[in-house]
Structures are given as structure tokens and as C-alpha cells.
């Protein structure tokens, strides 16, 4: 994806590998409360930090991975990335404005 900054390549690589992640909030559930991402009820989203230049904290840049919800008996083992585990391989998005807008990552 041309619009994705170079800083996003390392977190995307870590997501594919299943970690380890440098930020404690990486891999947590993104609520999608504003419903800016598709499939609000059928899709589970996890968020991962992209280091934002000049920011003292996590900044505004994120990679978000969406996958179809699995039944509790079919949940991935801890540390397994949604991108690798989900049916259909998961869908990855990049946001540079802290969840205001999203662009799909096409590799």
C-alpha cells in the first residue's frame, strides 16, 4: 500500500508472526463503536500500534485486523494473530487519524 508509511511495515510483520509486540495494548479488541469498519456484529477487530513520529505516546497511527468471529470453542490460542487465524485470512486496515478513517491494506 503506497499510502501506508514505512513505520507500518514492522508492526504488520509482527502481526503475521504473532508477536512479540512492543506495546501492551497491541492485539486488544477494537470496539468499532462508530461503525466505520464493515461487519460490526459479525467481525472481531484487533488493533496494533504503528509508531507515530514525534509522538510521546502511542500516537494516532494503527493497523486494525478484522476477522469473522469464532465460537468460543474455536478461539485462537493466546498470541495467535487474527490475520493468520481468521477464516479468509483476515482483512487489514491502516488508520493515520486514530480511527476516523481507514484504508484497506492490500498486499
N, CA, C and O atoms as a GROMACS GRO file, in nm:
protein
  428
    1UNK      N    1   0.085  -0.118   0.000
    1UNK     CA    2   0.000   0.000   0.000
    1UNK      C    3   0.089   0.123   0.000
    1UNK      O    4   0.171   0.142   0.090
    2UNK      N    5   0.073   0.205  -0.098
    2UNK     CA    6   0.159   0.323  -0.111
    2UNK      C    7   0.135   0.428  -0.003
    2UNK      O    8   0.227   0.497   0.038
    3UNK      N    9   0.010   0.439   0.043
    3UNK     CA   10  -0.025   0.542   0.141
    3UNK      C   11   0.020   0.506   0.283
    3UNK      O   12   0.021   0.591   0.372
    4UNK      N   13   0.058   0.382   0.303
    4UNK     CA   14   0.099   0.337   0.435
    4UNK      C   15   0.244   0.377   0.459
    4UNK      O   16   0.329   0.352   0.373
    5UNK      N   17   0.274   0.439   0.573
    5UNK     CA   18   0.412   0.482   0.597
    5UNK      C   19   0.505   0.364   0.623
    5UNK      O   20   0.461   0.254   0.659
    6UNK      N   21   0.630   0.387   0.604
    6UNK     CA   22   0.732   0.285   0.628
    6UNK      C   23   0.723   0.229   0.770
    6UNK      O   24   0.749   0.110   0.792
    7UNK      N   25   0.687   0.312   0.866
    7UNK     CA   26   0.677   0.269   1.007
    7UNK      C   27   0.575   0.157   1.027
    7UNK      O   28   0.582   0.084   1.126
    8UNK      N   29   0.479   0.143   0.935
    8UNK     CA   30   0.375   0.041   0.949
    8UNK      C   31   0.420  -0.097   0.905
    8UNK      O   32   0.352  -0.196   0.933
    9UNK      N   33   0.531  -0.106   0.837
    9UNK     CA   34   0.576  -0.235   0.787
    9UNK      C   35   0.620  -0.330   0.898
    9UNK      O   36   0.592  -0.450   0.892
   10UNK      N   37   0.688  -0.279   0.999
   10UNK     CA   38   0.733  -0.363   1.110
   10UNK      C   39   0.615  -0.420   1.190
   10UNK      O   40   0.613  -0.541   1.214
   11UNK      N   41   0.517  -0.339   1.232
   11UNK     CA   42   0.403  -0.398   1.302
   11UNK      C   43   0.328  -0.501   1.217
   11UNK      O   44   0.282  -0.602   1.270
   12UNK      N   45   0.316  -0.477   1.088
   12UNK     CA   46   0.249  -0.573   1.000
   12UNK      C   47   0.326  -0.705   0.998
   12UNK      O   48   0.266  -0.812   0.998
   13UNK      N   49   0.457  -0.697   0.996
   13UNK     CA   50   0.541  -0.816   1.001
   13UNK      C   51   0.521  -0.890   1.134
   13UNK      O   52   0.511  -1.013   1.136
   14UNK      N   53   0.515  -0.817   1.244
   14UNK     CA   54   0.493  -0.879   1.376
   14UNK      C   55   0.356  -0.944   1.384
   14UNK      O   56   0.341  -1.050   1.446
   15UNK      N   57   0.255  -0.882   1.324
   15UNK     CA   58   0.120  -0.939   1.324
   15UNK      C   59   0.122  -1.073   1.251
   15UNK      O   60   0.063  -1.170   1.299
   16UNK      N   61   0.188  -1.079   1.138
   16UNK     CA   62   0.197  -1.204   1.062
   16UNK      C   63   0.265  -1.314   1.144
   16UNK      O   64   0.227  -1.431   1.135
   17UNK      N   65   0.366  -1.275   1.222
   17UNK     CA   66   0.441  -1.372   1.304
   17UNK      C   67   0.372  -1.407   1.435
   17UNK      O   68   0.402  -1.510   1.496
   18UNK      N   69   0.278  -1.323   1.478
   18UNK     CA   70   0.212  -1.347   1.606
   18UNK      C   71   0.284  -1.283   1.723
   18UNK      O   72   0.265  -1.324   1.837
   19UNK      N   73   0.367  -1.181   1.696
   19UNK     CA   74   0.435  -1.108   1.802
   19UNK      C   75   0.582  -1.144   1.806
   19UNK      O   76   0.632  -1.212   1.716
   20UNK      N   77   0.650  -1.100   1.908
   20UNK     CA   78   0.602  -1.021   2.022
   20UNK      C   79   0.580  -0.876   1.983
   20UNK      O   80   0.643  -0.823   1.892
   21UNK      N   81   0.488  -0.812   2.054
   21UNK     CA   82   0.450  -0.675   2.024
   21UNK      C   83   0.512  -0.579   2.126
   21UNK      O   84   0.519  -0.610   2.245
   22UNK      N   85   0.558  -0.462   2.081
   22UNK     CA   86   0.624  -0.369   2.171
   22UNK      C   87   0.531  -0.290   2.262
   22UNK      O   88   0.576  -0.232   2.361
   23UNK      N   89   0.402  -0.285   2.232
   23UNK     CA   90   0.307  -0.208   2.311
   23UNK      C   91   0.209  -0.302   2.380
   23UNK      O   92   0.160  -0.397   2.318
   24UNK      N   93   0.180  -0.276   2.506
   24UNK     CA   94   0.093  -0.365   2.582
   24UNK      C   95  -0.050  -0.370   2.527
   24UNK      O   96  -0.120  -0.469   2.547
   25UNK      N   97  -0.094  -0.266   2.458
   25UNK     CA   98  -0.230  -0.263   2.403
   25UNK      C   99  -0.240  -0.330   2.267
   25UNK      O  100  -0.350  -0.346   2.214
   26UNK      N  101  -0.129  -0.371   2.208
   26UNK     CA  102  -0.132  -0.437   2.078
   26UNK      C  103  -0.206  -0.570   2.089
   26UNK      O  104  -0.181  -0.649   2.180
   27UNK      N  105  -0.298  -0.594   1.994
   27UNK     CA  106  -0.376  -0.716   1.993
   27UNK      C  107  -0.506  -0.706   2.070
   27UNK      O  108  -0.583  -0.803   2.073
   28UNK      N  109  -0.533  -0.591   2.131
   28UNK     CA  110  -0.658  -0.576   2.205
   28UNK      C  111  -0.773  -0.552   2.107
   28UNK      O  112  -0.752  -0.515   1.991
   29UNK      N  113  -0.893  -0.573   2.155
   29UNK     CA  114  -1.012  -0.559   2.072
   29UNK      C  115  -1.044  -0.412   2.046
   29UNK      O  116  -1.043  -0.329   2.137
   30UNK      N  117  -1.071  -0.383   1.921
   30UNK     CA  118  -1.120  -0.250   1.882
   30UNK      C  119  -1.271  -0.260   1.875
   30UNK      O  120  -1.324  -0.344   1.802
   31UNK      N  121  -1.341  -0.177   1.950
   31UNK     CA  122  -1.485  -0.186   1.960
   31UNK      C  123  -1.563  -0.153   1.834
   31UNK      O  124  -1.674  -0.203   1.816
   32UNK      N  125  -1.509  -0.072   1.745
   32UNK     CA  126  -1.578  -0.029   1.624
   32UNK      C  127  -1.715   0.032   1.657
   32UNK      O  128  -1.811   0.012   1.583
   33UNK      N  129  -1.721   0.105   1.767
   33UNK     CA  130  -1.848   0.163   1.814
   33UNK      C  131  -1.906   0.263   1.714
   33UNK      O  132  -2.028   0.275   1.703
   34UNK      N  133  -1.820   0.333   1.642
   34UNK     CA  134  -1.867   0.430   1.543
   34UNK      C  135  -1.910   0.362   1.414
   34UNK      O  136  -1.967   0.426   1.325
   35UNK      N  137  -1.883   0.234   1.402
   35UNK     CA  138  -1.918   0.152   1.286
   35UNK      C  139  -1.859   0.206   1.156
   35UNK      O  140  -1.926   0.210   1.053
   36UNK      N  141  -1.734   0.248   1.164
   36UNK     CA  142  -1.664   0.295   1.045
   36UNK      C  143  -1.602   0.180   0.968
   36UNK      O  144  -1.561   0.195   0.853
   37UNK      N  145  -1.595   0.064   1.032
   37UNK     CA  146  -1.544  -0.057   0.967
   37UNK      C  147  -1.662  -0.150   0.939
   37UNK      O  148  -1.761  -0.147   1.012
   38UNK      N  149  -1.654  -0.231   0.834
   38UNK     CA  150  -1.767  -0.317   0.798
   38UNK      C  151  -1.790  -0.433   0.894
   38UNK      O  152  -1.700  -0.473   0.967
   39UNK      N  153  -1.912  -0.486   0.893
   39UNK     CA  154  -1.945  -0.608   0.965
   39UNK      C  155  -1.944  -0.598   1.115
   39UNK      O  156  -1.892  -0.687   1.182
   40UNK      N  157  -2.001  -0.492   1.170
   40UNK     CA  158  -1.991  -0.465   1.313
   40UNK      C  159  -2.029  -0.583   1.402
   40UNK      O  160  -1.965  -0.603   1.505
   41UNK      N  161  -2.130  -0.661   1.366
   41UNK     CA  162  -2.174  -0.770   1.453
   41UNK      C  163  -2.103  -0.902   1.423
   41UNK      O  164  -2.087  -0.986   1.512
   42UNK      N  165  -2.061  -0.920   1.299
   42UNK     CA  166  -2.003  -1.047   1.260
   42UNK      C  167  -1.851  -1.047   1.262
   42UNK      O  168  -1.789  -1.152   1.244
   43UNK      N  169  -1.791  -0.932   1.283
   43UNK     CA  170  -1.646  -0.922   1.270
   43UNK      C  171  -1.584  -0.877   1.401
   43UNK      O  172  -1.636  -0.789   1.470
   44UNK      N  173  -1.472  -0.939   1.434
   44UNK     CA  174  -1.393  -0.900   1.550
   44UNK      C  175  -1.272  -0.823   1.498
   44UNK      O  176  -1.206  -0.868   1.404
   45UNK      N  177  -1.242  -0.710   1.557
   45UNK     CA  178  -1.127  -0.629   1.517
   45UNK      C  179  -1.025  -0.621   1.629
   45UNK      O  180  -1.061  -0.600   1.745
   46UNK      N  181  -0.898  -0.637   1.594
   46UNK     CA  182  -0.788  -0.618   1.687
   46UNK      C  183  -0.703  -0.503   1.636
   46UNK      O  184  -0.688  -0.484   1.516
   47UNK      N  185  -0.648  -0.425   1.730
   47UNK     CA  186  -0.567  -0.310   1.691
   47UNK      C  187  -0.421  -0.328   1.730
   47UNK      O  188  -0.389  -0.394   1.829
   48UNK      N  189  -0.334  -0.268   1.649
   48UNK     CA  190  -0.190  -0.274   1.670
   48UNK      C  191  -0.131  -0.136   1.646
   48UNK      O  192  -0.171  -0.066   1.553
   49UNK      N  193  -0.036  -0.098   1.727
   49UNK     CA  194   0.024   0.035   1.722
   49UNK      C  195   0.127   0.045   1.609
   49UNK      O  196   0.209  -0.045   1.588
   50UNK      N  197   0.121   0.156   1.538
   50UNK     CA  198   0.226   0.194   1.445
   50UNK      C  199   0.292   0.316   1.507
   50UNK      O  200   0.226   0.416   1.531
   51UNK      N  201   0.421   0.308   1.533
   51UNK     CA  202   0.492   0.420   1.596
   51UNK      C  203   0.473   0.547   1.514
   51UNK      O  204   0.507   0.552   1.396
   52UNK      N  205   0.416   0.649   1.578
   52UNK     CA  206   0.387   0.775   1.511
   52UNK      C  207   0.501   0.873   1.537
   52UNK      O  208   0.524   0.911   1.652
   53UNK      N  209   0.574   0.915   1.433
   53UNK     CA  210   0.687   1.006   1.453
   53UNK      C  211   0.646   1.132   1.528
   53UNK      O  212   0.542   1.193   1.499
   54UNK      N  213   0.728   1.171   1.624
   54UNK     CA  214   0.705   1.293   1.700
   54UNK      C  215   0.607   1.278   1.815
   54UNK      O  216   0.584   1.375   1.888
   55UNK      N  217   0.549   1.161   1.834
   55UNK     CA  218   0.452   1.142   1.940
   55UNK      C  219   0.521   1.090   2.066
   55UNK      O  220   0.612   1.007   2.058
   56UNK      N  221   0.478   1.140   2.181
   56UNK     CA  222   0.536   1.094   2.308
   56UNK      C  223   0.470   0.966   2.358
   56UNK      O  224   0.524   0.896   2.444
   57UNK      N  225   0.351   0.936   2.305
   57UNK     CA  226   0.281   0.815   2.345
   57UNK      C  227   0.262   0.726   2.222
   57UNK      O  228   0.343   0.733   2.129
   58UNK      N  229   0.160   0.645   2.220
   58UNK     CA  230   0.136   0.555   2.107
   58UNK      C  231   0.103   0.629   1.979
   58UNK      O  232   0.119   0.573   1.870
   59UNK      N  233   0.058   0.750   1.988
   59UNK     CA  234   0.025   0.826   1.869
   59UNK      C  235  -0.108   0.783   1.808
   59UNK      O  236  -0.185   0.711   1.871
   60UNK      N  237  -0.134   0.828   1.686
   60UNK     CA  238  -0.263   0.808   1.622
   60UNK      C  239  -0.264   0.697   1.518
   60UNK      O  240  -0.371   0.657   1.472
   61UNK      N  241  -0.149   0.648   1.479
   61UNK     CA  242  -0.142   0.551   1.370
   61UNK      C  243  -0.167   0.410   1.423
   61UNK      O  244  -0.113   0.372   1.527
   62UNK      N  245  -0.249   0.333   1.350
   62UNK     CA  246  -0.280   0.196   1.390
   62UNK      C  247  -0.298   0.107   1.267
   62UNK      O  248  -0.332   0.153   1.158
   63UNK      N  249  -0.276  -0.021   1.289
   63UNK     CA  250  -0.318  -0.124   1.195
   63UNK      C  251  -0.430  -0.198   1.266
   63UNK      O  252  -0.418  -0.233   1.384
   64UNK      N  253  -0.538  -0.222   1.196
   64UNK     CA  254  -0.654  -0.292   1.252
   64UNK      C  255  -0.677  -0.416   1.168
   64UNK      O  256  -0.682  -0.411   1.045
   65UNK      N  257  -0.692  -0.529   1.236
   65UNK     CA  258  -0.715  -0.657   1.169
   65UNK      C  259  -0.856  -0.702   1.201
   65UNK      O  260  -0.895  -0.708   1.318
   66UNK      N  261  -0.932  -0.735   1.099
   66UNK     CA  262  -1.068  -0.784   1.118
   66UNK      C  263  -1.079  -0.928   1.076
   66UNK      O  264  -1.021  -0.970   0.976
   67UNK      N  265  -1.153  -1.005   1.153
   67UNK     CA  266  -1.177  -1.144   1.117
   67UNK      C  267  -1.317  -1.183   1.162
   67UNK      O  268  -1.373  -1.122   1.254
   68UNK      N  269  -1.374  -1.285   1.098
   68UNK     CA  270  -1.506  -1.332   1.138
   68UNK      C  271  -1.496  -1.388   1.278
   68UNK      O  272  -1.398  -1.454   1.314
   69UNK      N  273  -1.599  -1.360   1.357
   69UNK     CA  274  -1.600  -1.411   1.494
   69UNK      C  275  -1.603  -1.563   1.493
   69UNK      O  276  -1.670  -1.626   1.411
   70UNK      N  277  -1.529  -1.621   1.585
   70UNK     CA  278  -1.524  -1.765   1.602
   70UNK      C  279  -1.604  -1.802   1.725
   70UNK      O  280  -1.617  -1.720   1.816
   71UNK      N  281  -1.656  -1.922   1.730
   71UNK     CA  282  -1.724  -1.966   1.852
   71UNK      C  283  -1.618  -1.981   1.961
   71UNK      O  284  -1.501  -2.002   1.930
   72UNK      N  285  -1.658  -1.970   2.089
   72UNK     CA  286  -1.559  -1.979   2.196
   72UNK      C  287  -1.474  -2.105   2.190
   72UNK      O  288  -1.356  -2.102   2.226
   73UNK      N  289  -1.530  -2.216   2.144
   73UNK     CA  290  -1.454  -2.340   2.135
   73UNK      C  291  -1.348  -2.334   2.025
   73UNK      O  292  -1.255  -2.415   2.024
   74UNK      N  293  -1.363  -2.239   1.932
   74UNK     CA  294  -1.270  -2.229   1.821
   74UNK      C  295  -1.183  -2.105   1.829
   74UNK      O  296  -1.127  -2.062   1.729
   75UNK      N  297  -1.172  -2.046   1.946
   75UNK     CA  298  -1.090  -1.926   1.962
   75UNK      C  299  -0.944  -1.961   1.939
   75UNK      O  300  -0.900  -2.072   1.970
   76UNK      N  301  -0.867  -1.866   1.885
   76UNK     CA  302  -0.726  -1.894   1.862
   76UNK      C  303  -0.650  -1.904   1.994
   76UNK      O  304  -0.692  -1.844   2.094
   77UNK      N  305  -0.542  -1.977   1.996
   77UNK     CA  306  -0.459  -1.982   2.116
   77UNK      C  307  -0.404  -1.842   2.144
   77UNK      O  308  -0.389  -1.763   2.051
   78UNK      N  309  -0.372  -1.810   2.270
   78UNK     CA  310  -0.316  -1.678   2.303
   78UNK      C  311  -0.192  -1.650   2.216
   78UNK      O  312  -0.109  -1.738   2.194
   79UNK      N  313  -0.183  -1.528   2.169
   79UNK     CA  314  -0.070  -1.486   2.088
   79UNK      C  315  -0.084  -1.514   1.941
   79UNK      O  316   0.001  -1.472   1.862
   80UNK      N  317  -0.189  -1.585   1.900
   80UNK     CA  318  -0.210  -1.614   1.759
   80UNK      C  319  -0.273  -1.493   1.693
   80UNK      O  320  -0.377  -1.445   1.739
   81UNK      N  321  -0.213  -1.442   1.587
   81UNK     CA  322  -0.267  -1.321   1.525
   81UNK      C  323  -0.398  -1.348   1.452
   81UNK      O  324  -0.415  -1.452   1.389
   82UNK      N  325  -0.491  -1.253   1.461
   82UNK     CA  326  -0.618  -1.265   1.391
   82UNK      C  327  -0.598  -1.280   1.241
   82UNK      O  328  -0.676  -1.349   1.175
   83UNK      N  329  -0.497  -1.217   1.187
   83UNK     CA  330  -0.473  -1.222   1.043
   83UNK      C  331  -0.443  -1.364   0.999
   83UNK      O  332  -0.487  -1.405   0.892
   84UNK      N  333  -0.371  -1.440   1.078
   84UNK     CA  334  -0.334  -1.576   1.041
   84UNK      C  335  -0.445  -1.675   1.074
   84UNK      O  336  -0.460  -1.775   1.004
   85UNK      N  337  -0.522  -1.650   1.179
   85UNK     CA  338  -0.618  -1.747   1.229
   85UNK      C  339  -0.755  -1.736   1.164
   85UNK      O  340  -0.824  -1.836   1.146
   86UNK      N  341  -0.795  -1.617   1.128
   86UNK     CA  342  -0.932  -1.594   1.084
   86UNK      C  343  -0.964  -1.665   0.954
   86UNK      O  344  -0.875  -1.691   0.872
   87UNK      N  345  -1.091  -1.697   0.936
   87UNK     CA  346  -1.136  -1.753   0.810
   87UNK      C  347  -1.116  -1.650   0.701
   87UNK      O  348  -1.147  -1.532   0.721
   88UNK      N  349  -1.065  -1.691   0.589
   88UNK     CA  350  -1.045  -1.599   0.479
   88UNK      C  351  -0.918  -1.516   0.495
   88UNK      O  352  -0.893  -1.427   0.413
   89UNK      N  353  -0.838  -1.542   0.596
   89UNK     CA  354  -0.711  -1.473   0.611
   89UNK      C  355  -0.716  -1.339   0.680
   89UNK      O  356  -0.611  -1.279   0.703
   90UNK      N  357  -0.834  -1.289   0.713
   90UNK     CA  358  -0.844  -1.161   0.780
   90UNK      C  359  -0.832  -1.045   0.684
   90UNK      O  360  -0.784  -1.060   0.572
   91UNK      N  361  -0.875  -0.930   0.729
   91UNK     CA  362  -0.867  -0.809   0.650
   91UNK      C  363  -0.792  -0.706   0.733
   91UNK      O  364  -0.823  -0.686   0.850
   92UNK      N  365  -0.693  -0.643   0.673
   92UNK     CA  366  -0.611  -0.545   0.744
   92UNK      C  367  -0.643  -0.405   0.695
   92UNK      O  368  -0.663  -0.382   0.576
   93UNK      N  369  -0.648  -0.311   0.791
   93UNK     CA  370  -0.671  -0.170   0.762
   93UNK      C  371  -0.564  -0.087   0.829
   93UNK      O  372  -0.505  -0.128   0.929
   94UNK      N  373  -0.540   0.031   0.773
   94UNK     CA  374  -0.448   0.127   0.832
   94UNK      C  375  -0.525   0.255   0.859
   94UNK      O  376  -0.604   0.300   0.775
   95UNK      N  377  -0.502   0.315   0.976
   95UNK     CA  378  -0.560   0.446   1.007
   95UNK      C  379  -0.449   0.539   1.055
   95UNK      O  380  -0.367   0.501   1.139
   96UNK      N  381  -0.447   0.659   1.001
   96UNK     CA  382  -0.348   0.759   1.040
   96UNK      C  383  -0.409   0.866   1.129
   96UNK      O  384  -0.338   0.955   1.175
   97UNK      N  385  -0.540   0.857   1.154
   97UNK     CA  386  -0.609   0.963   1.228
   97UNK      C  387  -0.691   0.907   1.345
   97UNK      O  388  -0.799   0.957   1.376
   98UNK      N  389  -0.637   0.805   1.408
   98UNK     CA  390  -0.697   0.747   1.529
   98UNK      C  391  -0.842   0.708   1.509
   98UNK      O  392  -0.931   0.755   1.581
   99UNK      N  393  -0.865   0.622   1.411
   99UNK     CA  394  -0.994   0.558   1.385
   99UNK      C  395  -1.099   0.646   1.316
   99UNK      O  396  -1.215   0.608   1.308
  100UNK      N  397  -1.060   0.762   1.267
  100UNK     CA  398  -1.156   0.846   1.193
  100UNK      C  399  -1.179   0.789   1.053
  100UNK      O  400  -1.293   0.779   1.008
  101UNK      N  401  -1.071   0.752   0.986
  101UNK     CA  402  -1.081   0.694   0.852
  101UNK      C  403  -0.990   0.572   0.844
  101UNK      O  404  -0.892   0.561   0.918
  102UNK      N  405  -1.024   0.480   0.754
  102UNK     CA  406  -0.947   0.357   0.738
  102UNK      C  407  -0.921   0.333   0.591
  102UNK      O  408  -1.004   0.364   0.505
  103UNK      N  409  -0.805   0.276   0.563
  103UNK     CA  410  -0.771   0.234   0.428
  103UNK      C  411  -0.732   0.087   0.435
  103UNK      O  412  -0.653   0.046   0.520
  104UNK      N  413  -0.789   0.009   0.347
  104UNK     CA  414  -0.759  -0.134   0.346
  104UNK      C  415  -0.617  -0.157   0.297
  104UNK      O  416  -0.572  -0.095   0.200
  105UNK      N  417  -0.547  -0.246   0.365
  105UNK     CA  418  -0.411  -0.282   0.325
  105UNK      C  419  -0.422  -0.398   0.228
  105UNK      O  420  -0.473  -0.505   0.262
  106UNK      N  421  -0.373  -0.376   0.109
  106UNK     CA  422  -0.371  -0.481   0.006
  106UNK      C  423  -0.226  -0.514  -0.020
  106UNK      O  424  -0.147  -0.429  -0.062
  107UNK      N  425  -0.192  -0.639   0.005
  107UNK     CA  426  -0.051  -0.679  -0.014
  107UNK      C  427  -0.031  -0.753  -0.144
  107UNK      O  428   0.080  -0.794  -0.175
   0.00000   0.00000   0.00000
